[in-house]
C-alpha cells in the first residue's frame, strides 16, 4: 500500500490561528501514538475543507494520509478515497460516494491494518453527505482510537450534523481584520480597491471566505476601483448559496414551504430584522400548512429543520446566508407566489380574526408587535409586490417612492427606496433613488449600508433624463436632485471622516441642492458649519453661515445664524441678543435639531441651566421620534452641558451611553468627542488611568480627522488630572499652547474655558515671573467673556485667577471675593478648588491654623462630588497643616510606606516618580531644604540609600 498523494491548501488561511493550533495539537498527539478525533463543523464556505487540507499537508511527511471527499474535483490536489482503501470503489469515486454497507468492525480493522506503516491521519470532508449507516461506522471507528493508537480522525461536516461522542470545533466567520487581509490578497492584481467597495464586499460576505472570493471575482476592475457603480445585489455568491441549499432537498415539502415564506417575508424588512411571526402564521395557514406544525416551527423553535429561530415576535434564520439560499434554490414561480401571498396578507386590514393566534398572546412582544404593524402595512405590501416583479416597473417604483415617507422607520424607507431603484428603468432616476435610500440608511444609523447604496449611484450627468417618465406616460416621478449623493457623502464624512472634507463636500452639495431641495440645502450648510466648528475653523464656520443667510430659513434658524455669526465677529452684544431668542424654539416641540441648536446657543451665552434643559429635551425628542443617527450627538450635547454645570456623574453616564450609540451607528467622530467628555469627567472623579485612557482614545480618533475641539477638550482633561495629582508643571506645559489664539492652538470656542486651569498650573509650578504678561492677558480675555456670559460660576473662577496672580497683600481679599461668588453660584467642585488653593496659599505663608478650615472645606467639597483624586490632594494638604485625616484613597504603594508620616509619604511618592527636590517643593508648597530633610528621614526609615532604590521599592 502507498500513502495518499499530497493535499495542499492553495491560499494562506486567514484568521484561523486558533483552529490551526487545535489541529497541530491533534497531530502532535498522533505522532506520540495517541489517536484522537475532531469534527470541524461550519456552514458552507467558512473554510473547513482548507483546514483539512492544511492538516493533511502538515502530516504527510510523518505518515500516511487517507483523504475522502464528497467533491474531489474541487480539491486543489488529488486525494485517496476511503472507499478505495476498503475495496468498494476506485480512488476519487463519484462525488458523495461513501463506502456503502461498511460495518464498524470491518472499517476499524481495515484502518488498523493500513496504519501499520506509520501514524495514520484519516480526513473525511463533507462527512454529513454520507448515508446514515456509513456515518455510524465512521463515528464508531473515530471513537475507538486512544492512548497507544496510531490513527486519528479529522472530519468536516455541515453545522448541525450530529457525530455523537466526538469533540467538535465550530468555525466562526472571519473577523473584520482577517476578512480584510484576505480581500487584499484576492484583489492584489487590481489597480486599487475603493474604500466604499471594500466595505460593501466585506459587509456582503459576512466573514465567509468562499463568498468573499466569489464576490471579488465577479466584479470588474472599474467596479473594484469605484469608477463604475456596483450591481445590486452583488453577484458571485451563487456557489455558496447552492451549497447552503443542498440540505433543503432532504426536508419535507411543508418545511420547505414555510422556509420560503420566511425568506420572502424578510425581503420587505431591513437587513437583520427577521420576519414577523404572526405574518408567517397567517401565511402558513393560508397555504394549508398544519397548525400543529406551524406552532412547533414558529413558537417552539422546532419543526423547521433547525434553520429558524425565534426572538420575541420575530423569526430569524439560524445562518445569515440561509434565507438567501432558500430564495436562490426555489423556482421563480414559487418565489413569486410567496411574495404575492404576503403582499395580499399585508394589504388586508379587516381579517385579523381569520387566524386564531391565541397561542401568540402569551409570547413576550407579540401584542405590541401586532399593534405596531398596522401603520407599516401599505409600505410592506408594496415592497412584497416589488419583490414579485420580474423586471423593471416604473409605476410600482414610483408608488414605492411615494409611500416611503414618515412615519415609517428610516430603515424600512431605505429598503423600500432601494427596491424602487431596482425597478427603475432610467439610470438618472435609479441613481437618485439609490441616493435617497442611502440618506434613509444614514438616518437609521447604518453608515455601511448607506455607503453601499451610494456606490450604486455612479457618475451623473447634467442632461440625464429620467427615462421612467417616458416609459410610463401620465405617471408623475420625482425630478432627481443632483446634489443628493454628495449631500449624503458629506453628512457621512461629518460623523466618520475628516471634517475638512465634509465641510467642502457639503458646501458643494448645498449649491447643487438649492434649486431643487431647499430643506436639504439648509441642512447641508448647517452640516458644513458644524464641520468647520469641529475643526476649529472659525472662518470656515462664518463662510457657511454667510451662505446660509442667502437661503431663506425660518425665524428661529435665522436668529441662530445671525447670533452665532455676530459672536464670532466680536459683535457680542448683538449676537447674544439674537441667541437668547433661540433658547425656546417656537416650532415643533419635538424638533430635535432645533433643540440641539438651542443647547449650543445656551452654551455660547454661558446659560448652563438652559443648555441642560435644551439637551434633555433634545434627547427626549430623539428617543421618541429619531433619527437613530442623531442619538450620539444628543447625548454628547447633554453630557457636555452637565459637565459645565458640575454634574459629573450624570455627564459620565450620558457620555458612556452616547459612546455605545456612536459605535453602534458607525460614527467615530462622535466617539472622539464623547471620549473627550469622559476624559473631562474622569479628571474630576478619577482615577487618572481612566482619564488617560479616554484622552488617548479621543486623540487617536480626533487627530486624523482634524477634530480640533475634541483635541482641546482631551488635552484640558489630562492637564486637570495632572493638577489633581500635584503635577502643576506638566499641566502648565499641556495648557500653554491651547490658550494661545491662532492656527495650531486651542479651539476658538473652548480655549477660554481652560484659562483658570492654566493660571492655577502656571502659578503652582512657579512660572509666574516668566509668563506674567501672558497670564494677565489670558485673565483679561477670560474677564471679557465672563462679563458677557450668563455662566454663574465664571465670576468666581475669575476672582480665583486674580487671587493667584495678586500680590500677597491683596490675595486674601481676592480669595474671599472668589468664595463669596461661589456661594452665589453653587457648584461643589469649583468651590472646593478655590478652598484648596486658598488653604495652600495660607499654609505656604505659615498661617497653618488658618489654612485648616479652607482645606477641610475643600476635602468635604471634593468628597461630596466624588472627586477622589482631588480629595486625596486636599487630604494631603490638610495632614501637612497638622490635622490628622483618614486616608481617602487606599495607599497604592502598600506596606513599605506604612512607617512614614503623611508628609514623608507624599514626598516619597513624588521622588519615586522622578521629581527633583525643587519640583517636589513646588508641588507640596514646601522649601527645597524641607524636602531634603524629609527625604533623608525617608531613606533612613526604609533602609535605602538612593532615589533609584526608592523607585524600585514603590514599583514592586
N, C-alpha and C positions, 0 to 999 in steps of 0.2 A: 504494500500500500504506500501511497505517496501523500505527503501533506498537501493541503489546499494551496492553490495559487495565491499570490499576494493580493490583498484587498487594500486599496489606497483611498484616502479621502482627498478629493480634488481641491478643496479650499481649507484655509485655516478655519478652525472652529472659534467663532467669536462669542464671548460671554458665557463660555461653558467650563470655566476653571473648576468649579465645584464638581460638576459631573465627571470631568476627566480625572479629578482626584479620586472619586469613588471607583472609577474603572481601574485606575492604577492600583488601588488597594486590593481589588478583586484579583488582578493579575499577580500582584506580589504574593498573595496567599496561595495562588495556584502554583507558583514557582517553588514554594516551600512544601508543596504536596498537600495543601489543604483546599479541597474543592469547595466551591460555593456557587451561588446563583444570584442573578439580579435581573429584574424586569425594568426596562425603560418604557414608561408609559407617557404618551403625549398625543394630542390631536395631530392630524397630518400637517407636515410642513415645518415642524419645530426642530427637526434635525436628529431624530432618533437613529435613522439609518447612518448618518455621518458619524455618530458616536460609535455605533457598532463597527463601522469600517476602521475608525481610529483605534479601537481596541484590538481588532484583528491585525492591523499593521504593527501595533506595539508588541504583539505576542509572536509574530510569525518567525522570528529568529530564535525563539526559545522552545517552540514545539509546534505540533500540527494544529491547524485551524479548520474547523468544519463550518461552512457558511451556507445556510439555506435561506433563500429569499423568495418572496411572493412575486417579485418582478425583476428577475436577473438582468433583463435587457437594459434597465435603467441604472444599473450599478456602474461604477467607474472601471471596474476590473472584473475578470471572470471569477466565478465562485464555484465551489464544490457543493452540490446539493446534498442534503441529508438523505434524500430518497436514494441517490446513487450509492451512498455508503451502505445502505441496508439492502441494496439489490432490488429496489422496486421501480427503478426508472433511471434514465440517463442523467448525468450531471447537467444542471441548469434546465431541468424539465420545465414544462409549461408553467406560466405564472400561476402561483397559488396552488401548486400541486404538492400537497403534503404526502407523506408515506401512508397510504390507505391501509386501515386494518392492522396497524402495528400494535402489538401488545406491549405493556410496560416492561415486562421481563425481557422480551426479545430486544427491545430498544436499549435497555440498560446493559444487557450482556454484549451486544454488538459494539456499543461505545467503549466498554471496558476493554474489549479485545483490541480496538483501534488505539486506545490510549497507552498500550504497552510501549509504544515508540517514544513516549515523552508526555509532558503535561498537555492535555487536550483542552482547547477552548472551543466550545460549541456556540456559534452565533446563529440565532434564528430571527430573521427580520420579518415583520408583519405576522407574528405568530397568531394574531387574532383571526386571520382568514382561514386557518386550518379547521378541519371538521372537529366535532366535539371529542370523538374517540382519540384522534391524534393529539389534540390539546391535552387530554387527560394523560396520555402516555408521556408526553413531553414534560408535563408538570411533575409526574411521578419520578421520572429519571432525574429531573433537576433538583427535587427534594432529597434525593439519595446521597449525593456527594457530601463529604465532610472531612474530618481530620484523616489524613492518610490517603485521601482520594487524589487521583490525578486528572479529574475532569471538573471544569467549571462551565456554567451555562450563562449566556448573556442573551436575553430575549428582548425584542421590541414589540410593542403592541399598542393598539389604539387606546386612548383614555377610556376607562370604564370597563375594560376587559379584565375578567377575574382569573388570576392564576393563584389559587388559594395556597397559602403557606409559603409563597415566595416573596422575598423582600422586593419592594417596588420603589423606583425612583421616578417621580413625576416631573417632567420637564415643563418649565415655565417659559413664556415668551421672553425674548431677549429684552434686556433693559435698554433705555434710550441710548446710552453710550455705546453698547455693543452693536445695536442695530445701526447706529450712525457710522461706526467704523466699517461694518460690512457693506453699507451702502457706498462708502467711499471706495472700497475695493471693487464693487460691481460697476461703478461709474468711472473707473480710473481712466478709461480710454476716451472720455468725452472732454470737450473744451472746458467745461466748468459747470458745476451744479448750482442752479439758482437756489438761494436760501428758502424761498417760498415753496418751490418744487420739492426741495429736500424735506421740508416739514410735512408737505402733503403726502409724499410717498411713505414717510415714517408713520404718519397717522393712519394711513390706509392699511399698511402692512401689519400694524399692531404687534410688532416684535416677532412675526413669523418669517424665518429666514427664506423659506422657499417662495413665499408670496412676495417678499422683498425683491428677490431675483426676478420673478415673473413680471412685476410691475416695472422695474427698471428696464428690463429687456424689451418691453413693448413701447417705450417712449422714444421719440426721435431725438437726435442731438439738439435740435432747436427747441423742442419741448423741455428737455432737461436743463437747457441754459436759460429758459424763461423767455425766449424770443417769440414763441407762439403759444397760444392758450392750450391748456391741458384739456383732454376729453373728460367727460363726466358720464358715468363713473370711469375710473382708471381701468384700462384693460390689463390683462396679464395674470389675473387670478384664477383663470378657468381651471387649470390643472389642480390647484389646491382645493377649489370648490368641488371639483369632481371627486377628489379623494375624500373630502368630508361627506359627500353624498353617498358614498359606497354603501354605508351601513343602512341607508334608507330602504334599499330593496328588500331587506330581510324583515322589515317591520310590517305589521298588519295594515290593511288598507285604511282602517279608521284612524290609526295613529298617524299615517302619512297625511290624511285629510286634515286632521287637527293641526299638525305641524305647518302645513301650507297656509292655513288660515292665520296661525300665529305669525308666520313670517310676513304674510301680506299685510296684516294689521300693523306691524312695526313700520311699514313704509310711510305711513302718514304721521309718524311720531318723530321727534328729534332723536338723533343717534344716542343709544344707550337708555332710552326711556322705556323700552319694552312695549308690551301691548296691554290693553285694558282687558282684564279677565272677564268682566261682565259682558263686554262685546263678544269675546270668544265664546262665552257660554251661549249667548243668543245665536251666534253664527253656527256653532256646532249643533244646536238643537234644530236650526232651520234646515241643515243638510242631512238630518236624520241620525246623527251620532247618539248612541245610548246615553241617557242622563247619568247612569252609574259610572260609565267610562269618563265622561266629562268631569264628574266630581273628583274622581281619582287623579285625573291629569291636571285639573286647574286648582283644586283645593288641597289635595293631599300630597301633590308633588310626585305621584306615581302614574303609570299608565301611558307615558309618552316616550317610552324608550330611554328614559334618563336624560332627554335633551331639553326639557322645560323645567324651569324653576320659578317659584312664586315669591314675590317680595311685596307684602301688603296687597294692594289692589292691582298690581302689575305682574305680568308674566314675561319672563326673560328666557332666552336660550342660554344653555349652560356654557357654550363656547361662542365667541364673538362671530366666527365665520359660519356657524351652523345655520343661522337664518338665511344668509345669502346663498348657502349651499342648497337649502331646500328650494328656494326660488329658481336657482340655476338648474336644478335637477328636474323640476316639474315642467311638463309640456305647457306651451304658451296658452293653449285653450283653457287648461285648468287654472293657470295663474290668473287669467283674465276673469274667469268665472268667480274666483275667490274675491278679487278686487271689486267686482260688480256687486256681489252679495254684501260685502262690508259697506260699500257706498250706500246701498239701499237701506241697510240697517241703521247706519249713522244718520241718514236723512229722515228716518221715521222718528216722530216725536210723540205719537199717541198710543203706541202699542207696548208700553213698558210692562204691562201685566201679562204679555203674551208668554213670558217665560217665568216660571216660579223660581225666584232667586232667594228663597228663604235660607238656603244653605249659606249664601253670601252675607246675610245680615250680621252674622256673628263674627265675620272676619274683620280684624282691625283695618281701618282705612277704606272699607268698601262703601259705607254710607256717604262719606264725604266725597269719594270719587264719583259716585252716582249723581250727587247733587251738582258737582262741578262740571260734569260732562255736557250739560245742556248748552252752554254758551259755545262749546267747541264744535258742535255738530256740523254747521254748514261748511266750515273750512275743512274739517276732516273728511266729510263726504266728497267734497270736490277733489281733494288730494287722492282719495281712493279711485275716483273716476279717472284722474290723470294717470295714475299708475296702470290703469287698464287700457290706456290709449296705446295703439300700436305704432303711432308715428306722430309727427308734429300736428298740433291742433291749435290754431290761433285763437279761436273763440274760447276754448277751455282755458288756455293760458291767460287770456285777458280776464276771464272770470276769477281765476285763482288770484291774480294780482289785485283785483278789486276787493276781494274778500280778506286778503292777508293784511289786515289793519287791526288797530286796537278794538276791543280789549283782549284779543288773542295774545298769548305769550310770545315774546320775541323769538324764542327757539322754534315754535310752531310756524311763525310767519317766515322765518328763514327757510325752513323745509319746504313750505308751500311756494315761496318765490323761486327757489332752486328748481322745483318741479316745473313751474311756469316757464322758466328759462329753457328747460329741456324741450318743452312743447313749442317754443317759438321757432318761426321759420326764417326770420331775418337776423343777421349777425348783430346789427346795432341794438335791436330790442333785446336779443338774447344777452348781450353784454350788459345792458342796463339792468336787466332783471337779476343777473348774477351779482352785480354790484349792490343792488337793493337787498338781495339775500345776505350778502356779506355784511352790510350795515346791521341787519337784524341779528346776525350771529355775533357781531361785536357787542351789541347791546345786551345780548343774552349771556355775555361773559365767556364766549368761546372764540378767542382770537385765532387759534389754529384753523378752525373751520372757516372763519372769516377770510383768512389769507388763502385758503384752498379755493374758496368761491371767487375771490378776486383773480386768482390765477386763470380762471376761465374767461375773464373779460377780454383779454387780448388787446392789441393795439386798436385805437379808434381813429376814425377819420371824420372831418367836419361835415362832409357831404354824404355820410352814410345815411341811408333812408330806412325807416322801419318797414321791412318787407311784409310784415304781418298784416298791416292795414290794407295793402294792395291785394293780399291773398284772400282777405275776408272783407268784402265791401260792407259798409254800414256798421262795422264793429269798431267802437272807439278804443283807441290804445293810448297809453301814456307816452308822450314825447320823451325819449331818453335824454336825461340831463348829462352833458359831457363831463361835468365836474364831480359826479358822484363817486367814481372809483378813486380818484386822488383824495377826495374828502375822507373816504374810509381808510385809505392808506395813511393819511396824516393823523387821523384820530387813533389808529393803532400805534403809530410811532410815538404819539404823545404819552402813551402808557407803557410802551415796551421798547422804545428805541431812542436814538439820540434826539434830544428835544430841539436842537437847532435844525435838524432835518424836518421834524414835524412842523416847526414854525414856517419854513419856506414852502413846504408842500401844502399846508393849509391856507396860506395866503394865495397861492396859485389856484387852489380849488375854489376859494371864495370868489375869485374873479370870474371863474367859469360858471359858477352856480348863480350869480346874481341875476342874470336874465331869466333863469329857469326856475329856481327854487330859493325863494327869499329866506325861508326859515333855516335851511341848511347853510346858506351863505353866512347868516349871523352866527350860527354855531361854529363854522369854520374859523371866522375871525376871532371869536372868543377862545377857541382852542389854540389858535396861533398866539394870542396874547398870553394864555396860560403857559404855553411852551416857553415863551420869552421870559416870563416871570420865574419859572423853574430854573432857567439857565442863568438868571441874574442879569439879563439883557434889558436894561431899562429903556434904551432907545427902541429896541425891537418891540417891546410892550407898547410904547407910545405909538409906534407906527401902526400896529394892528388896531389899537383903539381909535386912531385918527381915521383909518379906513372904515371902521365901524360907524363913525359919525356920518359917513356918506351913504349909509344903508339905513333906511327907515326902521325904527325899532319902537317898542312900546315905551311908555313913560318911565317905568322902573328901570329898564335896561339903559335908557339914555341917562338917567341920573347916575347910575353906576359908572357908565363910561366916562361921563364928564367929571365925576368926582375923583375917580382913580387917576385920570389924566392930569387934573389940576394938582393933586397931591404930588405927583412925580415931577411936575413942572414948578414946584415950590410956590404954588398958589394955594397954600394950605387952608386958609380960612374958607375960600370958595369951595375947595374940594370937600372939606368936612361938612359944609352945609349941604352939599349935594348928597354925600354918602349917608347922612342921617336920614334922608328921605327913602333910603333903600332898606332900612332896618326892619320894616314891617311891610313885606310885599303885598300889594293891593290886589293882585290877581288870584289865580287858583291857589288855595291854601295848601294843596298838595304838590305844587310846582317845586320839585327838589332842586332844580338848577337855580331858580330864583332864591331859594332859601340858602343854598351854598354861597351865592353871591352876597346875600345879606350877612352871612358869617364873616366873609372876607372883609366887607365894609366895616363891620364892627371891630375886627382886629386892627384894621388900619386906623380907625378912630381911637382905639385903646379902650373901647367899651367891652370889657371882657365878659361881663354878665350877659350882655346882648349877644355876644358871639357864642356863648354856651347855649343860650336859648335857641338861636338860629340853627346851631349844629344839631341839637337834639331834635328839632322839628324836621330838619332835612333828613336825618337818619330815619325817623319815623315814616316820612314820605317815601323814601327809597325802599324800606322794608315792606311797605304796604303796596306800592304800585310799581316798584322797579325804577329803572332797569337794573339788572344784576351787576352790570359793568360799573355802575356808579357807587356801589356799596363801599369799596375800599376808600374812595375819596370822602364819602360822607363820614366814615369812621375816623379818617385821618383829620379832617377839619374839626370834628368834635373833640378828639383826643388832644389836639394842639391847643384848642381853646381852654380845655380843662387844665392843661399844664400851666398856661398863663394865669389861670385862676388859683393855682396851688393845689388842685385836686389830683394829686399824682397817682393815687391808686386807681381812680376812675379812668384817667388818661391811659394808664398801662393796660387796663382791661380792654378798653375800646381799641387801642392800638394793636394789641395781640389779635383780637378778632379781625381787625382790618388786614393784618398781615396774612392771616389764613385766607381771607377773601381775595386778597391780591394774588396769592399763589394759585388759588383755585381758578381764578379768571385770567391767569396769564398776564399780570401787569407788574413786571419787575420795577418799573419806575416808581409806582406806588409803594412797592415793598421797600425801596430805598428811603422814601420819606417816612414811612412807618417805623423802620429800623432807627432812624434818627430820633423820632419821637420817643421810642422805647429807650434809646440811649439817654435822652434827657431825663426821663423818669427814673432810670437806674442811677443817674448821677445824684439823685436825691435819696432814693430808697436803698441803693446798693444792691448787691455787692459790686465792687469795682470791676470784677471779672465780667459781670453781665453788661455793664456799661461799655467795656472794651469790645465785647463780642458784638453788640448791636452797632457800635460805632464802626467797627471794621466792616460789618456787613453793609452798612449804609455807604461807606466809602467805596467798597468793591463794586456796588451796583451803580452808584451815582457818578463816579469818575468817568467811565467810558461813555456815559450818556449825557454828560455835561450838566448834571443837576447841581448847580451851584448852591441852591437853597439847602438841599439835603446835606451837602458837604459842610456848609456853615453851621448848621444845627448840630451835626455829629461832632464837629470839632469843638464847639461850645460845650457840648455834653462831656467830652473827655477832659476838657480843661476844668470844668466844675468838679468832676471826680478827682482830679489832681488836687484841687483846693481842699476837698473833703479829707483827702489822705495826708494833708500837710505838705504838699509839694507845690508851693506857690511859684517857684521858678519855672517849672515845667508848664504850669497853667499860663503864666505870662507869655512864655515863648509860643504857645499854641495860639493865644488870642491876639497878640500884637498884629499879625498880618491881617486878621479878619476885620479889625476895627478900621483899617485904612480904607479909603474910597478909591475906586478905580478898578481897571481890569486886573484879574488875578487875585483880588482881595475878597473881602466878605460880601455876602449878598446884600444888595442895596436896601432891602426891606427888613432884614433881620439883624444886621451887624450892630445897629444901635442898641438892641436889647442886651447884647453881651458886654456893653461898656461897664456896668457895675462890677462884673466878674473880673474884667481886665484891670480895673483900678485896684480892686482888692488884691489880686495876684501880684501886680507890679509893686504895690506898697509893701506887702508882706515879704516879697523877695528882695527888697532893698533897691529897687530900680528907680525910685522916685527922683534922685538927683539927675540921672542922665535922661530920663524920659518925662521930666516935669512938664515941658511945653506940650508934648503930645497928649499927656494925661489930662491936662487942663483943657485942651482943645476938645478932646472927646467928651469931657464932662459938660462943656458948654453946649455941644451938639445934643447931648442927652437932655440937657435942661430945656433946649429949644423944643425938642419933641415932647417932653413931659408937660410943658406948659400948654400944649395944644391937644394932648391926648386925654381921653376920659379914664385912663387906667388909674385906679385909686392907689395902686402901690408905687407908681412912678415917683411921686414927690418924696416918699420915704427913702427909696433907693438913691435918689439924687442927693438928699441930705446926708446919707451914709457915705456917698462918694466924696462929698465936700468935707466930711469929718475926717476921712482917711487922708485927704490932702492938706488939711488945715494945720497951721502951726499949733504947738502944744497948748497955748493959752486960749485957743478958740475951739479945740476939738471937743472938749466936754459939752459945750453948748450945741455943737453940731450933732453930736450923738444923741443928746436929749431931744433935739428937734426931730431927728430921724425916728426915735422911738415913739414920740408923740404922733407923728404921721402914721406910723404902723398901727397905733391904736385906732386911728380913724379908718384905716383901710382894711384891717384884718389880714389874715394870711399868716399861718404859723411859721412857715419855712423862712420867708424873707425876714420876718421879725426876729426869729431865732438867730439868723446870720448876723443881724445888727447887734443883738445882745452878745454874741460870741466875739465879734470884733471889738466891741466896747470893753468887754471883760479883758481881752488880750491887751488892749491899749493901757488899761488901768494897771494890770499886773506888770507890764513892761516898765512902768514908772514906779514900781514897788508900792503901789497902793493896793496891796494884796487883799486886805479886808474888804475894801470897796468893790474889788473885782469879783468876789464870790457871788454876789447877788445876780449881776447880769449873766455870769457864767452858769449859774444854777437855772436861771430862766431860759437860757439857750438850750441847756440839756433837756429840760422838760418840753420845750417847744419842738425840738428835733424828735424826741420820743413820741410826741403827740402825732406828728405827721409821718412817722415810720422812716425818718431819715437816719438809718442806722450808722452809716459811716460818719456822718456829721455829729451824731450823738456821741460816738466814740471820741471824736476830736474834742468836743466840748467837755466830756468827762475827764480827758487827759489834762485839759487846761484847768479844770476845777481841782483835780488832785494836785497839780503843780501849785495852785493857790493855797494849798494846805487843808483842803476839805476832803475827807475820805469819801470815795464814791464806789459803789459796787460796779463791777465790770459790766458794761452794756453789751459787749460782744465777747464771745469766748476767745481767749487768747490763742491765736493761730500758731504761736511758736511752741506752746505746750509747756512741759515741766521745766526746761532749762532756765526760764526767766522767773520762776516762782519765788526765788530768794531775793529778787531785786525789788527796789522801791518802784512805784509807778513812774516817777520821773526817769529812773535808770532804765526801765523797760522801754520807754519811748525813745530814749537816746540810743539804746542798743539796736532797736529795730531800724532806726534811720541809718545808723552806721552800717548795719548789715546790708542795707540797700545800696551802699556805696557812697553815701553823702559824706562830705568833709565836715570838720568841726564847725567851720563858718556857716556851711549850709544848714547844719543841724541847729545852730544858734538862731538863724533866721526863721526856720520853721517853728521852733518852740519858744521864740521870743526870749532867748537867754543870751548871755555873753559867751564868746568863744572860750574864755577862761573857765566859766562854769561847766561848759560841756566837757572840756578836757579833764576837769576834776572828777566829774561823774563817770567819765569813760574809764579812767584809771581804777575807780572803785568797781566798775562792772567787770573789768578784766580780772581783778583780784577775786571777786565773788564767784566768778565762773571758772577760775583756774585756767585762764587762757592768756596768751601773750601778744596777740595781734588781731587786727581787723579781719584778716583772712580766716583765722580760726573762729571768730565770732560769726562771720557769714556762713561758714561751713556748719557750725553748731545749730544755727537757726533754720538752715535749709534741710537739715537731716530729719 
